[in-house]
Amino acid sequence: MEEQVYSRINDLYDKLKQDNASWLSCDCENCRLDTVSYVLNRIPPKYVVSGRGVTHFADVLSNPQLNADIDSLGIEGIRLVSSAKRPYHNVAREKCVEASVPSPKFNFPTFQGVVMDGSSFEPLSNATITLNMDGDLAVMNDITWANPCKTFKTTRGAYSFWVKSIPTKENGENRQFHFSIDITADGYTPITYSFEVPLISESSIGSELNMTYALKIQDLFMFRADIENPME
């Protein structure tokens, strides 16, 4: 499905660009990939492991209804991405992520967490989360990941970071990294949460995102400035 969607989305972008669609504000690679992701998250996946499966799937891909669904979601996604482009959206994709170099590095997992309202226990939107490493602002492995970042209602107060790999002298070296998360939100008392991450250096940089290699940060709670925090 990824190949099919990628092909049809590129065709849609090319046609819209050729027709000079007034609402199409960008057709860079990152915007196209955002649209592909938008469609893939809304189209049922198809998996095959054999030649027979590939043969069967060829018939599936020729289904006019499936392609109509992809095109419909594609236009919807293109409009959405064009109206809310990400920072660095027009930077070449190969320049967004550090190139893989075969040398010893400390590769960090993705950090994932949620910010909650301490009184209602509801996810908190429009909070600003800043990740610091050893006292300095942590640099991301991919420049399209923001630090500081914001929480949104649509993502239910969730945030994530992917820290840039740190070079070292040899493989198998042990090191402890100190991180702190600063969170602010209008009307709420700011909070700071600190944690340690022990790592062992590896032979090459982790330039491919692996969502299974993740560290879940405990849920963090913010209280309104005019409400006493019972956890203190």
Secondary structure, 3 states (H helix, E strand, C coil): CHHHHHHHHHHHHHHHHHCCCCCCCCCCHHHHHHHHHHHHCCCCCCCCCCHHHHHHHHHHHCCHHHHHHHHHHHHHHHHHHHHCCCCCCCCCHHHCECCCCCCCEECCCEEEEEEEECCCCCECCCCEEEEEECCEECCECECCCCCCEECCCCCCCEEEEEECCEECCCCCCEEEEEEEEEEECCCECCEEEEEEEEEECECCCCCCCCCCCEEECCCEEECECCCCCCCC
